[in-house]
Amino acid sequence: MARVPYLDDTQAPELKPLADRIRAQRGGRLLNLYRALLNSPGVADAWLQYFTVIRQRCDLPARDRELVILIIALINDAEYEYRGHIPFALQAGLTQAQLDELPHWRDSAAFSDRDRAVLAMAESMTRDVKVPDEVFAQVQQHFAPRQLVELAATIAGYNMVSRVLEALRIDHEAD
């Protein structure tokens, strides 16, 4: 059970413009995460803007983005985040076999050198914050500076997502 109330524009009509923007940018739905964030409209608005940029306005390929989101969710034991991104990961080109192997990516043949570099950076940033030079050198072989910034911002952002989800105990959407 969530630690904060879930709000929407039916309970707080003043939230309607923001709730409508969230729905418009998130496939017509007002997910529990956003309903919790609406307790602080400024945070909800900034969150929406940031993750709209990360998901829709970056040059970082969606496949790489979804790969890091899933490994972050696994490391942080953020089931809501993991389950929510499986469809996006599959749509972006990851396979079910890769999803199945993700917890053991270091020992799996299912991932390319690029995947391994991305996963190592995500794991370093998630577990240790700092990225060792050898890890960054590997990822740098596959990305231009803009994409490196976007990769780091994506990893940092989705670590924030899992931490908020888990701290506030956000419930999965009813199926």
C-alpha positions as CSV (number, residue, x, y, z in Angstrom):
1,M,0.0,0.0,0.0
2,A,1.3,3.4,-1.0
3,R,2.6,5.7,1.7
4,V,1.0,8.8,0.2
5,P,-2.5,9.2,-1.3
6,Y,-3.1,8.8,-5.0
7,L,-4.5,11.9,-6.4
8,D,-6.2,12.9,-9.6
9,D,-8.2,15.7,-11.0
10,T,-11.5,14.2,-9.7
11,Q,-10.3,14.7,-6.1
12,A,-8.4,17.9,-6.8
13,P,-9.9,19.8,-9.8
14,E,-7.0,22.3,-9.7
15,L,-4.7,19.4,-10.8
16,K,-6.7,19.0,-14.1
17,P,-4.4,20.9,-16.4
18,L,-1.3,18.9,-15.2
19,A,-3.2,15.6,-15.0
20,D,-4.4,16.2,-18.6
21,R,-0.8,16.9,-19.7
22,I,0.4,13.7,-18.0
23,R,-2.3,11.7,-19.7
24,A,-1.5,13.3,-23.1
25,Q,2.2,12.5,-22.8
26,R,1.8,9.0,-21.2
27,G,-0.6,7.2,-23.5
28,G,-3.8,8.5,-22.0
29,R,-3.2,7.0,-18.5
30,L,-2.5,8.5,-15.2
31,L,-0.3,5.8,-13.6
32,N,0.0,5.4,-9.9
33,L,3.5,6.9,-9.9
34,Y,2.1,10.1,-11.3
35,R,-1.0,10.0,-9.0
36,A,1.5,9.9,-6.0
37,L,3.6,12.6,-7.5
38,L,0.6,14.9,-7.8
39,N,0.8,15.4,-4.1
40,S,3.5,17.8,-5.1
41,P,2.4,19.4,-8.4
42,G,5.8,21.1,-9.0
43,V,7.6,17.8,-8.7
44,A,5.1,16.0,-10.9
45,D,5.4,18.7,-13.5
46,A,9.2,18.7,-13.5
47,W,9.3,14.9,-13.5
48,L,7.0,14.8,-16.5
49,Q,9.2,17.3,-18.4
50,Y,12.4,15.5,-17.6
51,F,11.2,12.0,-18.5
52,T,9.5,13.2,-21.6
53,V,12.9,14.5,-22.8
54,I,14.6,11.3,-21.7
55,R,12.1,9.0,-23.5
56,Q,11.2,11.1,-26.5
57,R,13.8,13.8,-27.3
58,C,17.2,12.1,-26.9
59,D,19.4,10.5,-29.5
60,L,20.1,7.6,-27.3
61,P,18.5,4.6,-28.9
62,A,15.4,3.3,-27.2
63,R,16.9,-0.2,-26.9
64,D,19.9,1.1,-24.9
65,R,17.5,3.2,-22.7
66,E,15.3,0.3,-22.0
67,L,18.2,-2.0,-21.3
68,V,19.5,0.3,-18.6
69,I,16.1,0.9,-17.1
70,L,15.6,-2.9,-16.7
71,I,19.0,-3.5,-15.1
72,I,18.5,-0.6,-12.7
73,A,15.1,-2.0,-11.7
74,L,16.6,-5.4,-11.1
75,I,19.5,-4.0,-9.0
76,N,17.2,-1.8,-7.0
77,D,14.5,-4.5,-6.7
78,A,12.0,-2.1,-8.2
79,E,9.4,-4.5,-9.6
80,Y,6.9,-1.8,-10.6
81,E,9.6,-0.2,-12.8
82,Y,10.7,-3.5,-14.2
83,R,7.3,-4.8,-15.1
84,G,6.3,-1.5,-16.5
85,H,9.2,-1.4,-18.9
86,I,9.1,-5.0,-20.3
87,P,6.7,-4.0,-23.1
88,F,8.9,-1.0,-24.0
89,A,12.0,-3.1,-24.0
90,L,10.5,-5.7,-26.3
91,Q,9.2,-3.0,-28.6
92,A,12.6,-1.4,-28.7
93,G,14.2,-4.7,-29.9
94,L,15.3,-6.6,-26.8
95,T,14.3,-10.2,-26.9
96,Q,12.6,-12.3,-24.3
97,A,15.8,-14.4,-24.1
98,Q,17.8,-11.3,-23.3
99,L,15.3,-10.3,-20.6
100,D,15.5,-13.8,-19.1
101,E,19.4,-13.6,-19.1
102,L,19.6,-10.0,-17.8
103,P,20.2,-10.9,-14.1
104,H,23.2,-12.9,-15.3
105,W,24.3,-10.6,-18.1
106,R,28.1,-10.9,-17.4
107,D,28.0,-14.7,-18.0
108,S,25.5,-14.6,-20.9
109,A,26.2,-14.9,-24.6
110,A,22.9,-13.0,-25.3
111,F,24.5,-9.6,-25.1
112,S,26.8,-7.7,-27.5
113,D,29.9,-5.8,-26.5
114,R,27.9,-2.6,-26.7
115,D,25.2,-4.1,-24.4
116,R,27.9,-5.1,-22.0
117,A,29.4,-1.7,-21.9
118,V,26.0,-0.1,-21.3
119,L,25.1,-2.6,-18.6
120,A,28.5,-2.1,-16.9
121,M,28.0,1.7,-16.8
122,A,24.4,1.3,-15.5
123,E,25.6,-1.1,-12.8
124,S,28.5,1.1,-11.8
125,M,26.3,4.2,-11.5
126,T,23.6,2.3,-9.7
127,R,25.8,0.5,-7.2
128,D,28.7,2.8,-6.7
129,V,27.8,6.1,-8.3
130,K,31.3,6.5,-9.8
131,V,32.1,5.0,-13.1
132,P,35.6,3.5,-13.4
133,D,37.7,4.7,-16.2
134,E,37.9,1.3,-17.8
135,V,34.0,1.0,-17.8
136,F,33.7,4.5,-19.3
137,A,36.3,3.8,-22.0
138,Q,34.3,0.7,-23.1
139,V,31.0,2.7,-23.3
140,Q,32.8,5.6,-25.0
141,Q,33.7,3.3,-28.0
142,H,30.0,3.1,-28.8
143,F,28.6,6.5,-28.3
144,A,29.1,10.2,-29.3
145,P,29.4,12.8,-26.5
146,R,25.7,13.7,-26.7
147,Q,24.7,10.1,-26.3
148,L,27.1,9.6,-23.4
149,V,25.4,12.6,-21.6
150,E,22.0,11.1,-22.4
151,L,23.0,7.7,-21.2
152,A,24.3,9.0,-17.9
153,A,21.2,11.2,-17.5
154,T,19.0,8.2,-18.2
155,I,20.8,6.0,-15.7
156,A,20.6,8.7,-13.1
157,G,17.0,9.5,-13.8
158,Y,15.8,5.9,-13.6
159,N,17.7,5.4,-10.4
160,M,15.6,8.2,-9.1
161,V,12.4,6.6,-10.4
162,S,13.1,3.3,-8.6
163,R,14.1,5.0,-5.4
164,V,10.8,7.1,-5.4
165,L,8.7,4.0,-6.3
166,E,10.2,2.0,-3.5
167,A,10.4,4.7,-0.9
168,L,6.7,5.6,-1.4
169,R,5.7,1.9,-2.0
170,I,3.8,2.7,-5.2
171,D,1.4,-0.1,-6.1
172,H,1.2,-1.8,-9.5
173,E,-1.6,-0.7,-11.6
174,A,-4.7,-3.0,-11.5
175,D,-4.6,-5.1,-14.6
